[in-house]
Amino acid sequence: MMRKTAAAVLFCCAGLAQAAPDQAGFYRAVSIDNASGVRKMLQEGVNPNLPDDQRGDTALVIALRDDADKVFKILLETPGIDLEARSANGNTALMMAAYKHKREAVDALLAKGARVNQSGWTALHYAASAGDIPIMQVFLARGATVDAYAPTNITPLMFAAREGQEEAVKLLLASGADPALKSSHGWTAAQFALAADKPGVAAIIDKFLQARTQERSRRN
């Protein structure tokens, strides 16, 4: 009798194990834009907000990172999807969409309520780093903090300067970014540009600073 009971318990446990959602398979399906597979696994109860074990990315971030556009749309309409869920490195879906120049995805995320401003790295940092002017303009129009501080007090201007994104630097300066701010390491945006061998960007920032100083002198 005890053997039969033990066998029954083992059988039930095996059934539960088989019924458990396949998270690893889910992330693979997301990455290759397997829309039907993702939809099926979501119906089976897989959690789309959990980070994957390989890189710590959420399903939305993976879909955007790997250009899985069909799956992204499915995830966006999934009840309970967390637009602000962060990957292990702090990435959100909006940040990844901005970095990947995905304007349609940016608009869709914002329409669903994704936040432009948050503590630490922001979507504006990523758009500035990528030099995507239209997406930067969208964020700024929605009240993005132009001098948002990421870890070690890095601003979007510093990020854009380091990447040599001249037009992004110009837009940020025109939008009120302060080129005199310093990171926790004591570097200004111009110094970030010089350290990255982007003298043209440093020159743009220095010229702006000179013009600002002259304007203030005239007012006084």
C-alpha positions as CSV (number, residue, x, y, z in Angstrom):
1,M,0.0,0.0,0.0
2,M,2.8,2.4,0.9
3,R,4.5,1.7,-2.4
4,K,1.4,2.5,-4.3
5,T,1.0,5.8,-2.3
6,A,4.6,6.7,-2.9
7,A,4.3,6.0,-6.6
8,A,1.1,8.1,-6.8
9,V,2.9,11.0,-5.1
10,L,5.9,10.7,-7.5
11,F,3.5,10.7,-10.5
12,C,1.7,13.8,-9.3
13,C,5.0,15.6,-8.7
14,A,6.2,14.6,-12.2
15,G,3.0,16.0,-13.6
16,L,3.4,19.3,-11.8
17,A,7.0,19.6,-13.0
18,Q,5.9,19.0,-16.6
19,A,3.2,21.6,-16.2
20,A,5.5,24.3,-14.8
21,P,6.0,27.2,-17.3
22,D,9.1,26.9,-19.4
23,Q,10.8,30.2,-18.7
24,A,14.0,29.4,-20.5
25,G,12.1,28.3,-23.6
26,F,10.0,31.4,-23.3
27,Y,13.0,33.7,-23.5
28,R,14.3,31.8,-26.5
29,A,11.0,32.2,-28.3
30,V,11.0,35.9,-27.5
31,S,14.5,36.3,-28.9
32,I,13.7,34.7,-32.2
33,D,10.4,36.5,-32.6
34,N,8.3,33.3,-32.3
35,A,5.0,35.0,-31.9
36,S,2.8,31.9,-31.7
37,G,5.2,30.2,-29.2
38,V,5.3,33.2,-27.0
39,R,1.5,33.6,-27.1
40,K,1.1,29.9,-26.1
41,M,3.5,30.1,-23.2
42,L,1.9,33.3,-21.9
43,Q,-1.4,31.4,-21.9
44,E,0.2,28.6,-20.0
45,G,1.2,31.0,-17.3
46,V,4.8,32.0,-18.0
47,N,5.8,35.3,-16.2
48,P,7.0,37.9,-18.7
49,N,8.3,40.2,-16.1
50,L,11.0,37.9,-14.7
51,P,14.6,38.5,-15.9
52,D,16.2,35.7,-17.8
53,D,19.0,33.7,-16.2
54,Q,21.5,34.3,-19.0
55,R,21.8,38.1,-19.1
56,G,19.2,39.2,-16.6
57,D,17.0,40.9,-19.3
58,T,13.2,41.0,-19.1
59,A,11.1,39.8,-22.0
60,L,10.3,43.3,-23.3
61,V,14.0,44.2,-23.2
62,I,15.0,41.0,-25.0
63,A,12.3,41.6,-27.7
64,L,13.6,45.1,-28.4
65,R,17.2,44.1,-28.1
66,D,16.8,41.3,-30.7
67,D,14.4,43.1,-33.0
68,A,11.6,40.7,-32.2
69,D,8.9,43.2,-33.3
70,K,6.0,40.8,-33.4
71,V,6.7,39.5,-30.0
72,F,7.1,43.0,-28.6
73,K,3.6,43.9,-29.7
74,I,2.2,40.8,-28.0
75,L,4.1,41.5,-24.8
76,L,2.9,45.1,-24.8
77,E,-0.7,43.9,-24.8
78,T,-0.2,41.2,-22.2
79,P,-2.2,41.8,-19.0
80,G,0.1,42.5,-16.1
81,I,3.1,43.4,-18.2
82,D,5.5,45.7,-16.2
83,L,6.8,48.5,-18.4
84,E,9.2,49.6,-15.7
85,A,10.7,46.2,-15.0
86,R,14.4,46.5,-15.0
87,S,17.0,44.1,-16.3
88,A,19.9,43.2,-14.1
89,N,21.9,46.1,-15.6
90,G,19.1,48.6,-15.0
91,N,17.7,48.7,-18.5
92,T,14.0,49.3,-19.0
93,A,12.1,48.7,-22.2
94,L,11.9,52.4,-23.0
95,M,15.7,52.7,-22.6
96,M,16.3,49.8,-25.0
97,A,13.8,51.2,-27.5
98,A,15.6,54.5,-27.5
99,Y,19.0,53.0,-27.8
100,K,17.9,50.8,-30.7
101,H,16.3,53.8,-32.6
102,K,12.8,52.2,-32.4
103,R,10.6,55.2,-32.6
104,E,7.4,53.2,-33.1
105,A,8.2,51.2,-29.9
106,V,9.0,54.3,-28.0
107,D,5.6,55.8,-28.9
108,A,3.8,52.6,-28.1
109,L,5.5,52.3,-24.7
110,L,4.8,56.0,-23.8
111,A,1.1,55.5,-24.9
112,K,0.9,52.6,-22.4
113,G,2.3,54.8,-19.6
114,A,6.0,54.2,-19.6
115,R,7.9,56.8,-17.5
116,V,10.4,59.1,-19.2
117,N,12.0,60.0,-15.9
118,Q,13.2,57.6,-13.2
119,S,16.1,57.4,-10.8
120,G,19.5,56.4,-12.2
121,W,19.9,55.9,-15.9
122,T,17.0,57.4,-18.0
123,A,15.7,56.9,-21.5
124,L,17.2,60.3,-22.4
125,H,20.7,59.0,-21.5
126,Y,20.2,56.2,-24.0
127,A,18.7,58.3,-26.7
128,A,21.5,60.8,-26.3
129,S,24.1,58.0,-26.4
130,A,22.6,56.7,-29.6
131,G,22.3,60.2,-31.1
132,D,18.6,59.7,-32.0
133,I,17.4,63.3,-32.3
134,P,13.7,62.6,-33.0
135,I,13.4,60.3,-29.9
136,M,15.3,62.8,-27.8
137,Q,12.9,65.5,-28.9
138,V,10.0,63.2,-27.9
139,F,11.4,62.7,-24.4
140,L,12.2,66.4,-23.9
141,A,8.7,67.4,-25.0
142,R,7.4,65.0,-22.3
143,G,9.4,66.7,-19.6
144,A,12.6,64.5,-19.5
145,T,15.1,65.9,-17.0
146,V,17.8,67.3,-19.3
147,D,20.5,67.0,-16.6
148,A,19.3,63.7,-15.1
149,Y,22.0,62.1,-12.9
150,A,22.9,58.5,-13.6
151,P,25.2,56.6,-11.3
152,T,28.5,58.5,-10.7
153,N,26.5,61.7,-11.7
154,I,26.7,61.2,-15.5
155,T,24.3,63.4,-17.4
156,P,22.8,62.8,-20.9
157,L,25.2,65.5,-22.2
158,M,28.2,63.7,-20.8
159,F,27.0,60.4,-22.3
160,A,26.4,62.0,-25.7
161,A,29.8,63.8,-25.6
162,R,31.6,60.5,-24.8
163,E,29.9,58.8,-27.8
164,G,30.7,61.7,-30.1
165,Q,27.1,62.5,-30.9
166,E,27.5,66.1,-32.0
167,E,23.8,66.8,-32.9
168,A,22.6,65.3,-29.7
169,V,25.1,67.5,-27.8
170,K,23.8,70.6,-29.6
171,L,20.1,69.6,-28.9
172,L,20.9,69.1,-25.2
173,L,22.7,72.4,-24.9
174,A,19.8,74.2,-26.6
175,S,17.4,72.5,-24.2
176,G,19.2,73.8,-21.2
177,A,21.8,71.2,-20.3
178,D,24.5,72.5,-18.1
179,P,28.0,71.8,-19.6
180,A,29.7,72.9,-16.4
181,L,28.4,70.0,-14.4
182,K,30.9,67.4,-13.3
183,S,30.6,63.7,-12.7
184,S,31.6,62.0,-9.5
185,H,35.1,61.7,-11.0
186,G,35.3,65.4,-11.6
187,W,34.8,65.3,-15.4
188,T,32.8,67.8,-17.4
189,A,31.0,66.8,-20.6
190,A,33.9,68.4,-22.6
191,Q,36.4,66.3,-20.7
192,F,34.4,63.1,-21.5
193,A,34.6,64.0,-25.1
194,L,38.4,64.6,-25.0
195,A,39.0,61.4,-23.1
196,A,37.0,59.6,-25.9
197,D,39.1,61.3,-28.6
198,K,36.1,63.4,-29.7
199,P,37.8,66.9,-30.0
200,G,35.0,68.2,-32.3
201,V,32.4,67.6,-29.6
202,A,34.6,69.2,-26.9
203,A,35.0,72.2,-29.2
204,I,31.2,72.6,-29.5
205,I,30.8,72.5,-25.7
206,D,33.6,74.9,-25.1
207,K,32.2,77.4,-27.7
208,F,28.8,77.2,-26.0
209,L,30.4,77.9,-22.6
210,Q,32.3,80.9,-24.0
211,A,29.1,82.3,-25.5
212,R,27.3,81.8,-22.3
213,T,30.0,83.5,-20.3
214,Q,30.0,86.5,-22.7
215,E,26.2,86.8,-22.5
216,R,26.3,86.8,-18.7
217,S,29.0,89.5,-18.8
218,R,26.9,91.7,-21.0
219,R,24.0,91.4,-18.7
220,N,26.1,92.4,-15.7
